[in-house]
Amino acid sequence: MPRLRYFTVAVNSASIQPAATLGLGFEADAQRSIAAIRDSFAAAIEVVCGGRPRAQDVATGFQLHRKLGWQIWNVAYAADPMRAVRLMPTEHGLQVWIEASRTTGVPKDILERLEQTPAIFESLLARHAKDRGLLELLSESSDSAPDEATELRWRKMAFSGNSFTFGVRAKTLLAVAVLHPSDRWPFFDMVRVQGLLGLIRTRANVRWPFAQSIVQSGEDGHQCLPRREPLMPHGSSDGSDVPLMRDFCSQPAPAVQRRLGESGLLEDELLPGPVGQTGECTVITGEIMRELAPRHRTHEGEDAMFGTGVRTPSELLIYDHIVHKDLFPKVQRELRVYSELISPTTRDVRDRLPVSEKVQHLGRGLDRIRTAEVARYADILTCIFQRTGWKSGDFEAFRVRMRCPPIPVSVMIRHDLPAPPSAETNTA
């Protein structure tokens, strides 16, 4: 499926070991080590504070600083052992905790176990990391269900670094896919709107590919472009063929061009402009793609993947997936995010990234689809349905909202494809 594209990255991965092999060794070792530490912590806490202690009880019972008491309680009782790695007190904090346990009358056998915890933790650190920071990164990266706050903290740092490295940053990335049955059975059409909102260049002479589509190949191997129509005719006045929605772009409209790039990619490119807020711009494109693909599977096991490639450092991604009620009824949609470091079209499970976001179902119609982060979004959607003649009340809306999305990735909504109808039904 055509997808929003921003920047191409290539790496040589021949010498990279499988991540699963490295991760399992650390995870198993960390869980064994942390289990011993958690047991000794909990035993000492429950001797002094009773059977249902709170974090503030630890601070009060052992006469500790409130933050240290909170850390100790979380190491002992956090549901995720990897969280205990991140919250382990410093070496000084551990010694303060052990001395407090000694003076508050913790039994000798428990105290002896507690005194071993610094060595257990340091041994884990020595085996798997050069320093405490790397050990915490390993533990946070090992979470099967990412913690939203932790994930966002790392993404924000990556956003700032990528903005400096690549020379651009955007306030919001917008991707919209509206799917409707084609006049020709068994295909469907798609309106694709995509945009960079509040884009600022941080370095001069930066050109930016802001949209890419994969060119389809025919059975004979020759490449061919999908049948496209601009959503707003005469959107580009410079002969570039970029389907600008000029009414929704910053004024004057940004300088853009469309070209057929390497590997059969059709690229829409934002040309260099002024640095900083004086050159801030918004570029939004929209096109109708006719008879894009069949609405049912053509072979066993085939599924549907709709989404957007993310290549621009941005504060927010909004991907809205709007589907006619007669297409793909009753399917279960899930979010999948794939790293594109190996391939921009990868669906390999080894390239899949864990994320905390989910696909949100916004319901039938467009009543709940407005968002404050996209100026005149209601007008953009109205334009889509006016130009196509489709009835907005016949559509189900789904959304992926991702703050500081990583790059380069594919953000995809996946679902099964229905089986083809019987020959009798098709003929009728």
N, C-alpha and C positions, 0 to 999 in steps of 0.2 A: 504494500500500500504506500502511496506517497506520504512523505513525512516531512515535517519541518526540520531544516538543517541549518547549522550555524558555522562550524569550523571543523576542519579535517585534521586528525592527528594520526601519526603512524609510529609504531614502536616495533622493536625487534624482540620477540618474546621467546626465542628458541631456548634460552638458558633458564627460563623461569620454572621452578618446581611447582607442582600442583598445590594450590593454596590449602586444599583439604588435608593433605599429608602433614603440612606444617602446623595447621591449626589444631588438629586432633591431638597431637603430642602435647602441645601447650595446654589445651583445655583439660585433658585428663590429669596432667600433673598439677595444674592450678587447683582443680577441684579437690584432689587428694590433700594437697597442702592446706588449702583454705578450710577444708572440713575439720582438720585437726585444730586449727587456730580458732574456728568458730565454736567448737565443742568446749575448749578451755575457757574462752571468753564467757560463754553462756553459763557454764558451771559457776564461775566466780561471781557473775552478776546475780544469779538466783540464790546463792548463799546469803548475799547481803541485802538484796532488794525483793526477794520473794519470787513467786511463780509467775506473775504477770507484770514484769517491769516495763516501765516506759523510759524513753531516752532521758527525760529530766530526773527520773529516779536514780539512774546511773550517776549523773553529775552530782546529785545531792548525797546519795549513799556513800560515794567514794570521795566526796569533796574535791571534785574535778571541775575544770573549766567547762562551761556548757557545751562548747563546740567539741571538745575531746570526748565528753560523755555521749554526745550524739554520734560521733564516729564509732565508738566502741559498741554502742547498742546496735548500730546498723551492721557492723561486721558480724555480730553474733546472730542477728535475726533477719537480715535482708533475704528476700525470697530467692534472689539470684546470687549464687556464690561469686560470680564475676564482679558484681557490685562491691563485694567485700574487698576485692583486690584494690579497687579504686579508692575505697574509703579507709584503708588501713592507716592508722596513725603513723607519724614519723617515728624514727628510732627514739628520739627524745620523748615523744608522746607515749610510746610503749613503755619506756622506763618509768615515767611518771605513773602510768596505770598499774604497773607491777608493784611499785613501791606503795601506792595507795591500797592495793589489795593486801599487801603484807601488813600494813598498819591497821586495816579494818577487820583483821581476824579471819581471812580466808584460810581454810584448812591446808595443811602442808602438802598433801598429795595434789590438790588442785593448783596450789601456788607453784609447785614444781613444774606442772604442765604449762602453766602460764609463762613461766620464766623461759621456756623453750621456744615460745612463739617468735621472738625476734630472729632466732637462728633459722627457723623453718621458713620465714618470709624471705630472709636474705639469701637462703639457698635457692629458693624459687627464682628470685631476681637474678642470681648469678648464672643459672642454667639457661634462662630464656631472654634476657634483656641486658643491655649495657648500662641502663639507668632506670630510675623509677618512672620517668616519663614514658619510655618505650614499653615498660611493663603495663602501665595503665592503658596505653594505646592498644596493646595486644588484647587486653581484657575487654575493652570497649568494642573492638572490632570483632570479637568472638561471639557477641550476643546474637542469638538466633532471632530474637524479637527486639529490635533496636529501641533503646530509650529515646524518646522524642527530644528531650532537652539536650542530652549528650550529642545526639546526631546533629541537631541544629547548631550547637556550639562549634563542632568541627566544620560544618558546611559554611558557616559565616567566615571562619578563617580562610577556607579555600576560596570563597568569593572574593575576599580582599586581595589575596595573592594572585588569583587569576586575572582580576581587573588590572593589576599592575603589569603582569606578564604579557597579556594579549593586547592591552591598550584600549579596551572598551568595557563598559558596564551598562546594564539596563535595569530600569526599575521593575518592569514586568515583561515576561514573555507570554504571549497569548497564542493559543492554538485552538481552533474550533473545527470540528468535523460534523457535518450534517448529512445523514444518510437517508436516501429515499429510493423506493423501487424504480427501476428504469422503465421506460415505455416498452423496451424490448426484453422479453423474458429470456433467461432468468437473472438478468444483471441488476445492479443497483448503481445509482448515481451518487456522487458526493460533492458537497460544497465544502471547500477548504478555505478557512480564513486564518491568517497567521500574522503576528505582528511583534515588533520590538517597540515597547513603550518607554519613553524617557531614556533613550540611549545617549550616553555621553562617551565621547572619545577621550581617553587620558593620555594619548600619544598622537603626534602628528603623522600624517601619511598612512593611516591605517584604513585598508579596505576590509569590508566585512561581509562574507557570504551569509546572508540571513535566512535563506530558504533554499533547500535542495530537494529534488524529487528524483527517485530512482527511475530511470528509463526502462520500460519493459522490453523484453526480447520476444520476437515471434518464434514459431516452431522451427524456422530455418536458421535461427541464430542471429538474424539481423535485428538491430535495435529499432524501436519505434516509439514515438511519443504517444502518451494517452491523449484522447480527444479532450481538449480543454476549451473553455470559454471564460473570458473575464466576467466576474460578477457585475462590475460596473464598466460598461463599454467606454472606450476612450479614457481609461484610467491613467494611462501614461501618455504624455504629450511630447515625449522626446524620442519616440520610435523604438524604445527599448523592449517593448512587449511585456514588461513586468506588469502584472494585473493589479496595479495600485488601486486602493479605495481612497481616492484623493480627498474626499470630503472628511475622512477620518485621520488623515496624516497631518503632521505639523506643516505649517506654512512658512515659507514656500516649501513645496514637497521635496523631500530629500532626493539627491541625485542617485539613481540606481541603474543597473544594467542586468540583462539576462543573457546567459551564454551556456553552451553545452560544454561541460567540463570533462575532466578525466573520468574514466570508469563508467561512462554513460550517465553522469549526473547532470541534470538540468539545474543550473545555479542562478539564483537571484542575489545580486551583490550590491551592498551599500557602498558607494564610492567615498573616498576620503573627504573629510570636512573639518571645520574648526574644532579645536580642543576645548574641553570644559563646558560650562553651562551655556555659553554663548552659542555653542554648536549643538545643544541638546535637540534631539529629534525623535519623532515617532513615525514609524513606517508600518502600514497595514496593507496587506494584499488579500484578494479574494478571487477565487475562480471556481467554476463548475466543471467537474470531471465526469464525463458521460460514460455509461456502461463500463464502469471501473472493474468489476469482478462479479463472478456468480454469487448468488445469495445462499447457496448450499455447497456442501463439500463435493469435490470432484474425485476424491479418493479417500479411502479409510484412514482415519486418524488426523485428517486435515482440520486445522482450527483457524480462527480469525484473530488477527492482531492489528489494532488500530492505534495510532499514537503519533508521537513527535520526537524528533531527535533534538537534544539540547546541547548547544555548543557555545552559547553566549553567557558569560558571568552575569547573573541576575539575582535580584532580591526575591523574586516570586515567579513561579510558573503556574499558569491556569490553563488546563486542557479540558475543554468541554466537548463531550461526545453525545451527540443528539441524534436519536435513531427513530425512524418511523415505526409505528406499532406493528406493522405487518412484516418487518424484517427481524429475524432472529428472536422470535418470541420465546420467553421463559428461559433464556440462557442465563448462566451464572457468570458474571463478569468479575475479573480479578486484575489487580495492578501488577505489572511486571516491569522492572527496571533493569536494563542490561548495560554493562560497560561496553563502549565501542572502541576500546583500545586495540582490540584484535581485528574487529570487522564492524563496519557500520550497519550490517544486516544480520549480526549474530543473534541466534536464539539458543545458544549453547548454555546449558544449566550452569556451567562453570563461570560464565560471564554475568550471571544474574547477581544483582546487588540487593542486600537486605535493606528495606526502608520501612519506616513506621506508618507512612501514609496508606490510605485505602481509597477505593473507588466510592465516591458518594453518589447516592441516587437522589436526584432533585425532584423526581416526580414527573407527571404528565404536563405538557405545556411549558410555557416560559415564565410562569409567575415567580418561581424561586431562583431563577438563573442570573438575576442582576448581581453585580459585584462592584464595590466602590473603587477597586483598584484599576478598573478599565473605564475611562471616560467615554460616555455616550455608547456604552455597550448595548443598551436597549435599542438604540438607533441602528447599530450594526446588525443586530438580529432581525429587526424589522426589515432592513434592506434585503437580507437574505431571503426572507419569505415573500416579500413583494416581488423580487426579481424572478424567483422560481415559480411562484404561484402555489407553493405548497402550503398546507394548513398547519399552523404551529400547534394546534390542539391535538394533532395526531402523532406527536413525537414524545418520546421519553428522553429525559435529560440526565446525564451522568457527568461527574466532575472529578478531576484529579487536581488537587491544590498542593503545591510543593514549595516550601520556602528555601531559598538559596540552593536550588537543585545542583547536584554535582555535574561536572562536564568531563569528557563527552559521554553522554548516555542516550539510550532510547527509553522513553517513558511510554509504556504500551498498556492498553486495555485488551485483555485476552478473553476469548470465550470459545466454546465449541461451535462448530458449524452444523446446522441441521442436515439431516440426510436428504438427498434429492427426492422429489415427489415421484410417485409411480408414473409409468408411461401413460396410463389412462388419464390421470389427473393432469399431466403436462399437456396432453393432446386437447383435453377439454378446455 
